[in-house]
Each structure stands twice: as structure tokens, then as C-alpha cells.
């Protein structure tokens, strides 16, 4: 139980942060909880897709690693998250401003990341490395999933209120999330799956993953700020209309 609590804590903490940051037009708690649960369930089809394609593309080459990172792991995981975001969260009446795209997308992503984290920590706990893996993923993998979710949610939020470009914005959102997800994983997978990567320092490869994560973090922060400023303006405009 200690391992499960430690593994679940980062994702839940990020959910609470975004919930309390959404101060102008809060979302119903039930909708957020359901989005979180659906995000956790999305790991099932993603894991099956990864298992099916892993042996088919991983051949010890950098190209094979890139295909696995971007087109297998990144694409399958982000598409599975998007499916539940689009089929459930996007349809909620409470999804009534662009910022909600980020809020709901983050909930789905944190559901996915939390279940994934629990599975990893339990797996490595059997090898006596549970706390070490939990600590590493707390500062890398979970925040990474959060940034991918924010980037996707930014474009999904815009798509909700732009019917003429809705499909294109969603494609861009998924594509951007897949790109940053794949780039992050690519550096982590090189040493594990590539013959060339075995001759490269693990610290150097970790540095590449961290740099890509930092870029995604900065971008997601800027995108969140844009939608949050818009939410503030919409809140002010609504108050003015009510007073009139």
C-alpha cells in the first residue's frame, strides 16, 4: 500500500493544483473524476498496442527506436488519451471555455500517468527498487505526461469553439503531444533498445530527455497562461453583463 500511495501521489497532486488554479469557472468534480478514471483505463489499449508492435519495429537501430518512441508509444498513448477526452470530456456541458480543454485533458493524462506509475513501482518493488523508481518518475514521467496533456488540451479547447477549424486543431493537438512524447521517450529508449545507444553515456541520454521535457514544460506553461488569461477576461465580461 505504501508503494501505491507514493506512486499515485504525484498525479493526484497535479490534478489538485490545476483544479485550484481554475478559479474563474470551476468544473464539476464528478466530470473531473470520471475523466481521471477514463484516463487510467486508457492505458489498457495503449499497452496492448505497444506489446503488439514492439517486436516488429525494435531492431537495434536508431530508426527502429525512433519508430517505437514516436509512432508506437507516443502515438498509441496520446491517441488513447484523446479518445476518452473527445468522447466524454469534450461533450460535457461544463466544457464551456477554452481553458477547460487543458483542465480535462490534464485529468485524463494524470489518470493514465497514475495507473502507469503504480504498475511500474509495483514491478520494481519486487526487485527492491520501488522507492527509487517512484522518486525518479515523480520528477520525470508524471510531469512529462502532464505537459503532453496540457499541449493537447490547449488545441482541443480551441477546437471546441472554432467549428471551422475544429478537426485541424485536434489533429495539431494530438500531433504536438505525440511529438514531445516521442522525443522524450526517444532519448530514454536509445540506450535500452539501440546497439549504438549502448556506447553512449546514460547520463547524456537522460540529459536529452530532460531538455526535451523542459521545452515542453515551458511551452505548456505559456499555453496554460494564454487560456487562463482568456478565462479571466470571459469571467469579467460575464460579470459586467450580469450587472447591466
N, C-alpha and C positions, 0 to 999 in steps of 0.2 A: 504493500500500500504506500510505503514511503516513496518508492520509485515512481509509482503512478502519479502521486501528488506533485512531486518535483517535475515530472515530465509535462504535466498538464498546466502547471502554474504560469509559464511564460505566455502561452496562447491566451489564457483567460485574462491575464493582466493587461495584455494589449487590447483585448476586447473592452475591458472596463475603461481603459484610457480613452479609446475612441468614442465610447458611449458618453462619457462625461465631457468630452470635447465638443460633442454635438449639442450645444446649449440652446440653439435658437429654435429648433423644430425636432425634438427627440422622437425616435422611432419606438413603436410598441415593443415591449420586452419580449412578448411571445414571438413576434416575427423575427427578432434577432436570434432568439434561442433556436427556433426552427432552422434558420439559415445556418447557424453554427453546427447543428446536428446533421443537416444535409451535407455540409462541407466535410464532416467526419466520414459520412457514408461514401462520399465521392472517391475516397482512397481505394475502395474495393475494385471498381472497374479500372482505375488507373494502374493499380498493382498488377492486375491480370494482363493488361496491355504491355506493361514493361517486361513481365516474365516471358510473354509470348515472343516479343521482338528482340529481347536481349541477345540470345544466341545467334540470331540471324544477322545482326549488324556489328556486334563487337568482335573484331578480328585482329586486335592488337595494333591497328593503325590509328593515326590521329584522325583520319577521316571517319573511321568507324566509331571512335569516341565522340566526335562531333555530331554524327548522326544520332547516336544513342542519347547524348545530352540534350540536343535541341529537338529532334523530331520524334524521339520516343518518350523520354522522361518529361522534358519541358512541355511538349505539345499534349501528351496524354493527360498529365496532371492539370494543366491550365484549362484544357477543354472540358474535363470532368467537373472542375470547379465552375466554369462558365455555364455548363448545362443546368446546374441547380440554381445558380444566380439568375439566369434568364428564365427558367421555367417556374421558379417560385418567387424569389425576392422581387424581381423586376415587375411582377404582376400585382404586387401589394398596393392597396390604395395609399398606404403611408409613404410609398416611394413617390414623393411629390416635389422633390427638388434635386438638382444635380449632385449635391453632397451625399445624398442617400446612396448613390452608386458606390461611392467609396465605403460608406458605413456597412452596407450589406455585403459587398464584395470582401471586405476585410473579415466579416463574421464567417463567411463561407471558407475563406482561406485559413483562418485560425482554427476552424473545426477540422479541416484537413491536416494542418500542421500539428495540432494537438494529438490526434489519433496516431499520426506518423511518429511523433516524438515518443509516445507511450510504447509503441511497438519496438522502436529502436532501443530505448532504455531498458526495457524488459529483456530483449535479446542479449544485450551486452552485460546486463546484470548477472546473467548466468556465467559469464566469463570473468566476473569480478571487476568490470569496468563501467558499471551502471552510472555511478556518480560522475565519473569523468566525461562520459558521453553526454549526460544530461547537462553538464556545465557548458560543454562546447556548443551544443545545439541551442542552448538558451541564448547565446550571443551571436550565433551564425544562422542556422537553418530556420528557426522560428521567425526572427526579424526578416529574413530573406523572403519567406512566404508572405509576410505582411506587406512588404514593398511590392511584390508581384501583384498582390490583391488590390493594393491602392492604385497602381498604374492601370490595371484592367478596369477597376471601378470608376476611375476618372472618366474614361471614354464611354463606359456603359451609362453613367449618369448623364453625360451629354447626349447620348443616343436616345434616351428616354424622352427628351424634349426637342428633338430635331428629327422629325419624321422623314424628311427628305434625305438625310444622310445617316439614318439610324443604322442600317446594315453595315455601311462602310466604317462607321465609328466603332461598332462592335468588333469588326474584323481587325481594325487597328489596335483596339484594346487587348484582344486576345494575342495578336501578333507581338505587341510590345512586351506583354507578360511572358510569353514563350521565349522571346529573345533574351531578356535579362535572366530568366530562369535557366535557360540553356547555357548562357555564358558563365553563370555562377557554377553550375554543375560541371561544365567542361573542364575547368581548372581542377576541380576535386576528383574527376574521373581519370584524368590523364595518367596519373601515377598508378592507379588501380587497374586500368584496362589497356594501357598502351605500353608497348615494348620500349618506345622512345622515352616515355614518361618515367620509366623506372631508373633512368640515368639523370633525371632532373630532381633537384632538391625538393622535398616535400614542403619545406618552408617557403620556397619560391612559388610553388604552385598554390599554396594556401594564400600567399600574398596576392596572387592574381585573382583568386575568388573574393578576397576581402575588398580589393579595389573595385571589382565589378559590383559588389554589394553596396559599397559606399556611393558609387554613382547612382545606383537605383534608389538608395535612401534619400539622396539629395533631390532627385527628380520627384520621388513620391511626396516628399515634404513640400516641394513647390506646388505640385498639383493639388495637394490637400489644402494648402493655403488659398489657392485660387477659388476652389469650390466653397471653402469656409467663408471667404470674403463675400462671395455671391450669396450665400445663405444669410449672412448678416444683413446685407442690403435688402434681400427679399423680406426679411423679418421686419426691418424698419419701414419698408413700403406698406406692408400689411397693417402695421400699427397706425400709420398715417391714414390709411383708408378707413380703418375702423373708427378712428376719432372723428373723421369727417362725417 
